[in-house]
Amino acid sequence: MTRPIRPAILLLTVLAVLGALAGPARAGSGAATHIVQLRDGVGLADGRALVRAAHGRVTGDLPIIHGLAVRLSPAARVRLARDARVEAVSANAPTRSLAKRPPSNGIDGSRLATAYPTSVLAPDAWQATTGRGVGVAVIDTGVDGDLPDFAGTNGHSRVIASVVTNPDATTPADTYGHGTHVAGIIAGDSGRRPLEDPVAGNYIGIAPEANVVSIKAADDAGVGTVLDAIYGLQFAVDHQAEFNIRVVNLSLASTVAESYRTDPLDAAVESAYFHGILVVAAAGNRGAAADATSYAPGNDPFALSVGAVDDQGTDARQDDALTDWSSAGPTQDGFAKPEIAAPGAHIVSTLAPGSAFAGLCPACVVDGEYIRLGGTSMAAPVVSGVAALMFAAHPSWTPDQVKSTLIETSRDVTGGVNEVNAAGAIAVSSPFSGVNAGVAANALVDPAGGEIDYTRSSWGRSSWGAAPGSLTAGWARSSWGCSCPNSGSDTAESTRSSWGSASWLSRWDY
């Protein structure tokens, strides 16, 4: 009975053969190492005799390919190549690594064509964690989970769930483009593309092994309301254990300014926060306007609000500066916003095929399948990605601890707002805490458990049912549809619209 080859023995055998190939190749005298493959029926002993007759030297056997490692002069190579008993004579060419992952627990960032991961020191953090297993809910215009950038190691998409909370949407697909771009910043990885793809490894998000939960809160034209976003937050709370949702990204803003103590979107943000989910919100693109930071969800003190810096397209961090269009200042309730900043200018990320974005800004399309955008919409997912790294490294940490640690480990940049520092945050072993100590919660939210008192609000809890066939996404684990509740004689549509619209906080970035 033939005994199986043990892996360790096989590895040593391969290394020995490679050593036989590589060692003699460094010798001089015009001879070089070659690989000789023999035709069927020609034994290795016969092959060795052929090599010697041609004045070559055998340096090793290669039974796996029915061949030999040999040293040949140019004349000996020609003679062997003409022998009918020889299948092929090949030079022992040098190799180059095609590995997508380095030996460490990181992602190979050596081919990055974008500066923002390096600006926040994400590649350094990847040596410790890549966000694997952490769910990030993206409440946006949908996410194209079929893109190879979202593939997982098991071949399935890391966009593990899809929900539609806008009743005017006809598909869970991202027909607008904003959500896919945001998700790529969080968890994209073009290193998942085929090795021969020229962009493989060029574009990598901050947490390239995190999972994404797509919550489409817009219709197919990218139009959404505050209530659609509220339903999205509720979905994240209801399904946080199922998908390990630790972070929610909100790259949107209400168009109506209201105190966080009474704003319904802020109430939903705090409900998620007190249920154990860190909510990361774009600060807005209003610059230093008087009402720049007065809009939910960026005005909520429990949300981690993110401003945008320009990394100047360089890996260096000393030239990063807050953009003049990034919202900054006190909220109507006196809280300084944003608490942190991240690169948000000239950000290249995933483009949803067939979405409106490519047509709205053809000059923004990069390498045919990516698009360059700017805005605090792009800065927020950078921080969401860093938060995912934090939760992967420290699963027991709370939103308060992660938020406090991110703020405490951030670094100064020009403009008065600190920039997130992924490597610095990951290096912390004992978390900071207390960033929201003493801050009163929204009047409708119980901070002890995060529950909302619906008897005191004019809007109710949404109900979930099976999605119609048109909303089934083949790449998602599940798909849901939203049935918006009625209030008295109001229709669902009037209930939705009574809270105003939401706008996406992105800018065309040539």
Wavefront OBJ file of the C-alpha trace (Angstrom):
o trace
v 0.000 0.000 0.000
v 1.366 3.425 -0.949
v 1.785 5.731 2.019
v 0.636 9.332 1.507
v 3.288 12.036 1.441
v 3.119 14.125 4.570
v 2.804 17.895 3.898
v 5.996 18.747 5.793
v 8.005 16.181 3.827
v 6.484 17.425 0.559
v 7.402 21.007 1.428
v 10.995 20.048 2.205
v 11.208 18.111 -1.056
v 9.952 21.098 -3.062
v 12.395 23.417 -1.297
v 15.244 21.025 -2.019
v 14.364 20.932 -5.729
v 14.035 24.710 -5.851
v 17.413 24.986 -4.198
v 18.887 22.684 -6.824
v 17.351 24.866 -9.516
v 18.347 28.204 -8.071
v 21.810 27.424 -6.736
v 23.603 26.338 -9.939
v 21.901 29.099 -11.916
v 24.256 31.551 -10.291
v 27.345 29.790 -11.711
v 29.226 31.220 -14.681
v 30.794 29.653 -17.851
v 27.779 30.443 -20.039
v 25.769 27.541 -18.652
v 22.342 28.158 -17.161
v 19.733 26.176 -15.308
v 16.945 24.739 -17.435
v 13.956 22.492 -16.994
v 13.846 19.519 -19.362
v 10.498 17.746 -19.807
v 10.591 14.241 -21.285
v 8.062 12.646 -23.570
v 5.828 9.831 -22.376
v 7.672 6.527 -22.235
v 11.072 8.096 -21.641
v 12.212 7.364 -18.112
v 14.108 9.742 -15.868
v 17.183 7.505 -16.083
v 17.061 7.734 -19.879
v 16.668 11.489 -19.575
v 19.725 11.778 -17.374
v 21.708 9.843 -19.996
v 20.483 12.237 -22.705
v 21.634 15.236 -20.689
v 25.059 13.760 -20.085
v 25.409 12.904 -23.795
v 24.692 16.558 -24.609
v 27.430 17.582 -22.157
v 24.927 18.930 -19.641
v 24.678 18.266 -15.912
v 21.605 17.036 -14.038
v 21.001 18.979 -10.792
v 17.676 17.480 -9.727
v 14.725 15.260 -10.600
v 11.256 16.764 -11.227
v 8.983 13.705 -11.312
v 5.892 15.873 -10.802
v 6.312 17.129 -14.391
v 8.240 14.099 -15.664
v 11.357 16.156 -16.066
v 14.790 17.155 -14.841
v 16.548 20.231 -13.537
v 19.738 20.591 -15.546
v 22.693 22.879 -16.286
v 23.120 23.422 -20.019
v 25.381 25.432 -22.256
v 23.670 27.134 -25.227
v 24.914 24.385 -27.556
v 23.729 21.609 -25.239
v 20.296 23.237 -25.019
v 19.946 23.291 -28.802
v 21.001 19.646 -29.043
v 18.520 18.487 -26.382
v 15.670 20.537 -27.807
v 16.058 18.719 -31.136
v 15.952 15.251 -29.548
v 12.671 13.465 -30.278
v 12.608 12.050 -26.740
v 12.477 15.533 -25.211
v 9.129 17.333 -24.871
v 10.532 20.768 -24.030
v 13.566 22.593 -22.724
v 12.698 25.729 -20.724
v 14.890 28.308 -19.065
v 14.538 28.555 -15.314
v 13.050 32.041 -15.400
v 12.819 34.171 -12.248
v 9.398 34.480 -10.602
v 7.466 37.419 -9.155
v 5.055 37.202 -6.302
v 1.363 37.247 -7.221
v 0.161 36.890 -3.660
v -2.747 39.161 -2.775
v -1.920 38.925 0.903
v 1.421 39.294 2.650
v 2.366 36.672 5.224
v 1.088 38.918 8.020
v -2.537 39.483 8.973
v -2.774 42.363 6.517
v -3.755 43.427 3.020
v -1.086 44.093 0.425
v -1.132 47.855 -0.020
v 2.002 48.042 -2.143
v 0.054 48.924 -5.304
v -2.311 51.512 -3.864
v -3.208 54.227 -6.366
v -5.018 56.310 -3.740
v -3.534 58.193 -0.810
v -6.382 58.180 1.692
v -5.684 54.753 3.295
v -2.071 55.762 3.902
v -3.095 59.217 5.146
v -4.956 57.591 8.035
v -2.272 54.886 8.498
v -4.663 52.065 7.610
v -1.937 49.870 6.026
v -0.125 49.886 9.367
v -3.330 48.835 11.119
v -3.837 45.990 8.626
v -0.934 44.169 10.218
v -3.197 43.692 13.248
v -6.701 43.565 11.779
v -8.568 43.958 8.511
v -12.077 44.160 9.955
v -13.006 40.557 9.201
v -16.419 39.554 10.510
v -17.547 43.046 11.506
v -20.771 44.234 9.879
v -21.065 47.841 8.709
v -24.547 48.986 7.727
v -24.501 51.495 4.884
v -27.739 53.490 4.852
v -27.583 55.004 1.417
v -28.656 54.399 -2.200
v -27.837 50.677 -2.193
v -24.621 48.754 -2.798
v -23.629 46.686 -5.827
v -22.519 43.535 -4.054
v -21.677 41.752 -7.293
v -18.506 43.785 -7.783
v -15.348 41.705 -7.297
v -14.104 44.340 -4.849
v -16.669 43.024 -2.353
v -15.841 39.334 -2.780
v -14.915 37.364 0.313
v -12.377 34.616 0.785
v -15.161 32.049 0.433
v -16.137 33.362 -2.982
v -19.372 34.896 -1.699
v -20.046 38.610 -1.535
v -19.178 40.469 1.652
v -22.353 42.470 1.050
v -24.136 39.925 3.210
v -27.598 41.468 3.334
v -29.740 43.946 1.448
v -32.815 45.829 2.601
v -34.961 48.438 0.868
v -36.601 50.973 3.179
v -37.814 53.383 0.505
v -41.172 52.203 -0.879
v -40.564 54.040 -4.155
v -37.525 51.886 -4.995
v -38.140 49.124 -7.535
v -34.838 47.291 -7.025
v -32.241 46.829 -4.276
v -29.533 47.615 -6.836
v -27.631 50.881 -6.582
v -29.011 52.642 -9.632
v -27.710 56.008 -8.433
v -24.133 55.169 -7.406
v -23.569 56.968 -4.109
v -23.916 53.963 -1.785
v -21.539 51.743 -3.759
v -18.883 54.457 -3.676
v -19.305 54.822 0.088
v -19.182 51.057 0.667
v -15.985 50.768 -1.377
v -14.280 53.314 0.873
v -15.272 51.245 3.888
v -14.618 47.716 2.681
v -13.671 47.553 -1.001
v -10.625 45.615 -2.167
v -9.651 45.551 -5.831
v -7.072 42.942 -4.877
v -9.979 40.504 -5.194
v -9.964 41.110 -8.930
v -8.217 38.667 -11.304
v -4.457 38.896 -11.137
v -4.226 39.970 -14.752
v -6.567 42.921 -14.137
v -4.398 46.088 -14.309
v -6.276 47.688 -11.392
v -5.980 44.682 -9.076
v -4.751 45.997 -5.731
v -4.932 49.663 -6.722
v -8.043 50.588 -4.752
v -8.510 49.290 -1.222
v -10.936 50.490 1.427
v -10.112 51.004 5.079
v -11.487 47.683 6.404
v -11.081 45.415 3.371
v -12.391 42.260 5.013
v -15.385 43.766 6.806
v -18.924 42.833 5.801
v -21.432 45.321 4.434
v -25.172 45.432 5.060
v -26.785 47.445 2.287
v -29.781 49.490 3.421
v -31.286 51.310 0.467
v -33.019 54.393 1.858
v -33.454 56.081 -1.520
v -35.546 55.507 -4.591
v -33.905 54.492 -7.855
v -33.068 58.144 -8.624
v -31.247 58.600 -5.314
v -34.056 60.547 -3.599
v -34.844 59.664 0.010
v -36.517 61.016 3.104
v -35.603 61.171 6.749
v -38.163 58.495 7.531
v -36.498 56.123 5.053
v -33.228 56.625 6.964
v -35.003 56.094 10.295
v -36.351 52.774 9.063
v -32.824 51.889 8.013
v -31.500 52.550 11.510
v -34.277 50.480 12.989
v -33.392 47.625 10.685
v -29.786 47.809 11.840
v -30.890 47.628 15.473
v -33.319 44.763 14.858
v -30.737 42.696 12.961
v -27.497 43.712 14.651
v -26.895 40.270 16.197
v -27.730 38.434 12.967
v -25.152 40.349 10.914
v -22.811 41.502 13.715
v -23.598 45.123 12.873
v -21.246 47.252 14.962
v -21.139 50.389 12.790
v -23.689 52.363 10.779
v -22.553 54.847 8.142
v -24.810 57.800 7.382
v -23.420 59.931 4.557
v -26.597 62.004 4.402
v -28.275 64.924 6.116
v -31.761 66.114 6.800
v -32.796 69.247 4.944
v -34.573 70.582 8.043
v -32.562 71.959 10.973
v -33.877 70.910 14.379
v -32.508 70.420 17.885
v -31.129 66.946 18.500
v -33.393 66.733 21.557
v -36.497 66.491 19.361
v -35.299 65.536 15.866
v -36.664 62.081 14.912
v -33.573 61.075 12.909
v -31.375 61.967 15.874
v -33.651 59.849 18.079
v -33.058 56.876 15.789
v -29.299 57.541 15.806
v -29.243 57.483 19.594
v -31.405 54.369 19.737
v -28.797 52.573 17.640
v -25.965 53.988 19.757
v -27.474 52.852 23.033
v -28.161 49.432 21.499
v -24.416 49.017 20.916
v -23.933 50.361 17.384
v -21.563 53.231 16.633
v -23.206 55.681 14.239
v -20.781 57.571 12.005
v -22.285 60.618 10.277
v -21.050 63.023 7.627
v -20.725 66.520 9.069
v -22.001 68.291 5.942
v -20.597 70.443 3.146
v -21.728 73.882 4.348
v -18.331 75.207 5.392
v -18.511 77.861 8.091
v -22.143 78.861 7.447
v -24.106 79.817 10.543
v -26.234 76.681 10.311
v -23.466 74.416 8.980
v -23.731 71.847 11.774
v -27.428 72.152 12.571
v -28.741 69.192 10.588
v -29.360 65.615 11.658
v -27.666 63.230 12.007
v -24.370 65.146 12.062
v -25.643 67.449 14.821
v -26.296 64.642 17.294
v -23.748 64.542 20.140
v -23.833 60.737 20.279
v -23.049 60.342 16.589
v -19.398 60.480 15.573
v -19.510 63.357 13.086
v -16.809 63.488 10.430
v -15.371 66.452 8.569
v -13.302 66.254 5.385
v -9.616 66.946 4.917
v -7.727 67.135 1.649
v -4.795 64.723 1.713
v -3.359 66.469 -1.387
v -3.042 63.068 -3.047
v 0.119 62.315 -1.084
v 1.036 59.620 1.425
v 2.517 62.286 3.692
v 0.280 63.442 6.526
v 1.802 66.812 7.259
v 0.120 68.385 4.213
v -3.411 67.251 5.142
v -5.751 70.176 5.818
v -9.445 70.662 6.502
v -11.304 71.628 3.326
v -13.027 74.995 3.194
v -16.367 73.360 2.351
v -16.438 70.893 5.253
v -19.011 71.921 7.865
v -17.567 73.038 11.172
v -18.852 74.948 14.162
v -21.265 74.663 17.063
v -24.660 73.029 16.686
v -27.851 74.802 17.693
v -27.462 72.950 21.035
v -23.884 74.140 21.571
v -21.895 71.011 20.663
v -18.696 71.448 18.663
v -18.854 69.489 15.420
v -17.307 67.577 13.807
v -15.341 65.625 16.439
v -12.978 64.100 13.898
v -11.949 64.394 10.257
v -10.760 62.095 7.463
v -9.751 62.419 3.814
v -12.783 63.427 1.769
v -11.425 65.147 -1.340
v -10.586 63.395 -4.626
v -11.555 59.969 -3.260
v -11.541 57.162 -5.849
v -13.801 54.232 -5.020
v -16.128 51.679 -6.560
v -18.589 52.643 -9.294
v -21.879 50.773 -9.566
v -22.171 49.596 -13.203
v -24.997 51.310 -15.054
v -25.629 53.775 -12.232
v -26.399 57.449 -12.770
v -23.071 58.622 -11.387
v -21.036 57.788 -14.486
v -23.372 59.854 -16.659
v -23.566 62.744 -14.210
v -19.804 63.179 -14.215
v -18.007 61.298 -17.012
v -14.788 63.152 -16.197
v -14.875 61.648 -12.701
v -14.685 58.039 -13.934
v -11.310 56.403 -13.259
v -10.031 53.189 -14.888
v -13.494 52.559 -16.291
v -14.900 50.973 -13.108
v -14.160 53.524 -10.377
v -15.163 57.113 -9.801
v -13.602 60.109 -8.051
v -15.826 62.065 -5.670
v -15.432 64.474 -2.779
v -17.465 65.505 0.223
v -18.018 64.574 3.836
v -19.981 61.680 2.325
v -16.553 60.266 1.456
v -14.882 61.197 4.756
v -17.465 59.465 6.961
v -16.877 55.968 5.505
v -13.135 56.340 6.105
v -13.918 56.644 9.813
v -16.541 53.887 9.594
v -13.831 51.640 8.192
v -11.450 52.515 11.024
v -14.246 51.832 13.525
v -14.743 48.413 11.931
v -11.031 47.714 12.432
v -11.425 48.731 16.073
v -14.384 46.452 16.702
v -12.621 43.556 14.985
v -9.592 44.043 17.228
v -11.677 44.648 20.363
v -15.082 42.920 20.012
v -16.067 43.690 23.599
v -15.588 47.441 23.304
v -18.660 49.672 23.369
v -19.526 52.480 20.948
v -18.514 54.970 23.653
v -15.100 53.319 24.020
v -14.433 53.134 20.289
v -15.635 56.687 19.708
v -13.605 58.020 22.642
v -10.480 56.159 21.534
v -10.759 57.361 17.943
v -11.042 60.946 19.122
v -8.229 60.684 21.686
v -5.784 59.089 19.224
v -6.511 61.453 16.321
v -3.869 63.956 15.266
v -3.861 67.683 14.551
v -4.271 68.937 11.004
v -4.505 72.441 9.602
v -8.012 73.776 10.130
v -8.590 72.953 13.779
v -10.073 69.443 13.478
v -8.120 66.283 14.267
v -7.691 63.541 11.646
v -8.431 59.903 12.425
v -5.375 57.733 13.054
v -6.066 54.045 12.401
v -2.692 52.750 13.562
v -2.739 54.859 16.711
v -6.240 53.735 17.620
v -5.477 50.053 17.025
v -2.352 50.298 19.205
v -4.440 51.225 22.259
v -4.942 48.219 24.537
v -7.085 49.910 27.211
v -9.877 52.020 25.732
v -10.602 55.629 26.430
v -14.194 56.375 27.428
v -16.596 59.054 28.550
v -16.738 61.241 25.464
v -20.497 61.705 25.991
v -20.475 61.734 29.786
v -23.226 63.949 31.150
v -24.853 64.572 27.759
v -28.647 64.331 27.841
v -30.252 61.983 25.349
v -32.968 62.803 22.844
v -36.237 63.337 24.673
v -37.777 60.279 23.009
v -34.950 57.834 23.814
v -34.254 55.814 26.934
v -30.429 55.785 27.209
v -30.517 52.714 29.449
v -31.714 50.455 26.661
v -32.000 52.661 23.606
v -35.724 52.171 23.249
v -37.813 54.929 21.685
v -41.067 55.971 23.333
v -43.329 55.825 20.308
v -46.345 56.963 22.327
v -44.755 60.412 22.490
v -43.789 60.641 18.815
v -45.847 61.218 15.692
v -44.157 58.362 13.854
v -44.332 54.659 14.567
v -42.217 51.561 14.382
v -41.950 50.106 10.885
v -43.032 46.586 10.062
v -41.022 44.173 7.941
v -42.356 41.630 5.511
v -41.086 39.405 2.747
v -39.866 41.343 -0.248
v -41.605 40.927 -3.592
v -39.725 39.022 -6.253
v -38.524 42.213 -7.914
v -36.592 43.100 -4.765
v -34.744 39.804 -4.436
v -30.999 40.263 -4.732
v -29.116 37.175 -5.844
v -25.919 38.226 -4.087
v -27.507 38.912 -0.711
v -28.188 36.451 2.079
v -31.632 37.914 2.494
v -33.823 40.665 1.188
v -36.546 42.565 2.931
v -39.178 45.075 1.944
v -40.546 47.861 4.069
v -44.215 48.453 4.789
v -44.497 51.941 6.179
v -47.139 52.313 8.913
v -50.104 54.628 8.716
v -50.955 57.071 11.452
v -54.681 57.544 11.829
v -56.094 58.559 8.479
v -52.689 59.579 7.083
v -51.354 57.633 4.147
v -47.936 56.045 4.242
v -46.708 58.584 1.697
v -47.809 61.576 3.734
v -46.266 60.040 6.849
v -42.978 59.702 4.970
v -42.948 63.166 3.490
v -43.908 64.965 6.690
v -40.348 64.599 7.921
v -38.775 66.242 4.883
v -36.090 64.993 2.549
v -32.541 63.792 3.030
v -29.595 64.818 0.902
v -26.370 62.968 0.112
v -23.269 64.823 1.185
v -21.036 64.299 -1.845
v -19.457 66.635 -4.401
v -18.290 66.062 -7.947
v -14.539 65.965 -7.796
v -12.678 66.341 -11.083
l 1 2 3 4 5 6 7 8 9 10 11 12 13 14 15 16 17 18 19 20 21 22 23 24 25 26 27 28 29 30 31 32 33 34 35 36 37 38 39 40 41 42 43 44 45 46 47 48 49 50 51 52 53 54 55 56 57 58 59 60 61 62 63 64 65 66 67 68 69 70 71 72 73 74 75 76 77 78 79 80 81 82 83 84 85 86 87 88 89 90 91 92 93 94 95 96 97 98 99 100 101 102 103 104 105 106 107 108 109 110 111 112 113 114 115 116 117 118 119 120 121 122 123 124 125 126 127 128 129 130 131 132 133 134 135 136 137 138 139 140 141 142 143 144 145 146 147 148 149 150 151 152 153 154 155 156 157 158 159 160 161 162 163 164 165 166 167 168 169 170 171 172 173 174 175 176 177 178 179 180 181 182 183 184 185 186 187 188 189 190 191 192 193 194 195 196 197 198 199 200 201 202 203 204 205 206 207 208 209 210 211 212 213 214 215 216 217 218 219 220 221 222 223 224 225 226 227 228 229 230 231 232 233 234 235 236 237 238 239 240 241 242 243 244 245 246 247 248 249 250 251 252 253 254 255 256 257 258 259 260 261 262 263 264 265 266 267 268 269 270 271 272 273 274 275 276 277 278 279 280 281 282 283 284 285 286 287 288 289 290 291 292 293 294 295 296 297 298 299 300 301 302 303 304 305 306 307 308 309 310 311 312 313 314 315 316 317 318 319 320 321 322 323 324 325 326 327 328 329 330 331 332 333 334 335 336 337 338 339 340 341 342 343 344 345 346 347 348 349 350 351 352 353 354 355 356 357 358 359 360 361 362 363 364 365 366 367 368 369 370 371 372 373 374 375 376 377 378 379 380 381 382 383 384 385 386 387 388 389 390 391 392 393 394 395 396 397 398 399 400 401 402 403 404 405 406 407 408 409 410 411 412 413 414 415 416 417 418 419 420 421 422 423 424 425 426 427 428 429 430 431 432 433 434 435 436 437 438 439 440 441 442 443 444 445 446 447 448 449 450 451 452 453 454 455 456 457 458 459 460 461 462 463 464 465 466 467 468 469 470 471 472 473 474 475 476 477 478 479 480 481 482 483 484 485 486 487 488 489 490 491 492 493 494 495 496 497 498 499 500 501 502 503 504 505 506 507 508 509 510
